[in-house]
Amino acid sequence: MKIAHSAVEPQEFGSRIWQGVSKPTRNIFLSLSAVSQLRNSVFVCLMACLPLGSVAYAASPAASLAQQAHQLLLNGENEAAESTLQQAADIDRDEPSVIFEQALLDDVAGRHDKARKGYDRLQTGPLARAVAVPSAVNLVALDQFAQAKKAFVTLAASQDAYEAGYAQLWQLWLTARTRNGNSAVHRAKLAEAASHVHAASPQQHAITELYAGKGSVDAVFAAIDSMNLADPLQRRNARTEAAFFAGGYLQYVRRDYPAAMRLYQQELAQPSPSIERPLLEKALATLSVAAR
């Protein structure tokens, strides 16, 4: 896809246009139409809406191909995405958007160790800010929970309300996943942690209530319905995210493994480019082995 010269104006996460939208998971966190415009020391991330400045860029051939690969990935055409991205790498494998897109593709394909190398390469470059969320989620996929906790602590302090709330949900999940003490103590700890979450959407609020012991899984999905997401992809990503966090509550807090498995299976029956999808697959595989 050809990218024309364009100027991208800064927007706030909390602005009306983004309210109720599942940003960190949508389109695997980032629209590559923005990534393809990242040149030299300046980056603009449309979905993160945290630009360092507003500037016009011309996309490089490698970045344009990376954008095409990203769109193919969103359409579920993973093999075509891999092929297109290889063409981009043949032109310039050190192009930041190519590295980023390859890391995303590796994560989707379950090649989490390889994806980690890509994210690490971008930690200090122009995409350092954009890579923060998928990098943190990748650490969870690698079972590097201590490092993931540190990453989400940083993200939870974000000035962007949605990103901060999303990171705080991850902190609840990590607390549940790495539980200590008996069930009563564990639930009290989660309820206390949930009381400090600043939810930025109905979906985040419903998930927070669930971990606080006041909500339900049905309420989480009802909250998504109340958000009136017109884009089917947005709705699908929101449901994947919800299934992951709600399933985690069932699995690690309630220890209702059959219910968690049903929720994971129901969600995985539908296609989604959400960054939580590989984690749903991993969780279901773990529960399936335990159930044998």
C-alpha positions, 0 to 999 in steps of 0.5 A: 500500500502506498503511503502519501505524505501526511501530517499526523496531529496529536490526539489524547487517549481520553478524547471523545473519538477514542472513548470506549475503544479497546486500544492496546488490543485493537489491530495488535495495539498499533495501526501500522499506517502510523508505524510506516511513517516512523522515520529517524528519531521521531515517531507517531503512533496513531493508535497509541496517540502519544506522538512526540510531534506532528510532522510529515513523512514519506514512507520507505519501500520497506515500511510500505511493505510492512504496512501491507503485511500488517493489514494482511495479518489483521485479515487473518492471512498470516502466510501472506503477511509473512511473505510480504514482510520477508520482501520488506526485510529483503529491502531493509531488515533494519527498518524499525517498522519491519522489526516491529511487525516481525515481532508482532507476527512472531508473537501471533505465531507463538514464536515468543522467544524470537519476538522478544529479540525484536522487541529488545532491539526497539527498546531504545529506538524511535519505536520504544514508546510504541513497543511498550505494551506488546513487549510487556505482554510478550514477557507474560507469554515467556513466563517472565512474570517478574519482568512483566510486573515491572513493565506493567508498573511503568505502563500503569503510571501512563498519563493516558487513562486507557493505557494506564487502566489496561496495565492495571488490569494486567497487574490484577491478572499477574497478582491472580496468576502468581498468587500466595496464601490461601483462597480468602487471603488471595481474594482479599488481596485482589479486592484491595488491588482492584480498588486502586484501578482507574478504569477508563471504559465500561469494559475495564470497569466490569473486569475490575469489579469481577476481580474485586469479587463484585461482578460476573463474567456475563457483566463483562461481556454486557459492558462490551455490548453497551459500548456500541462498537460499530467496527466488528474488528474492534468488538472482536478484539474487545471480546478477546481481551475480556475473555483473557482477563475474565478467564484468568479470574475463573482459572486462578481465583475461582479455580473453576477450570471447566468454566475457564476452558469453556470461555477460552474455547468459545473465544478461540472459535472466532478469529482475532488479531488481539495480542491476548489470543496467543495467551488464550491458546496457551492457557487452554492448552495448559488446562487441557493437559491438566484435565487429562 
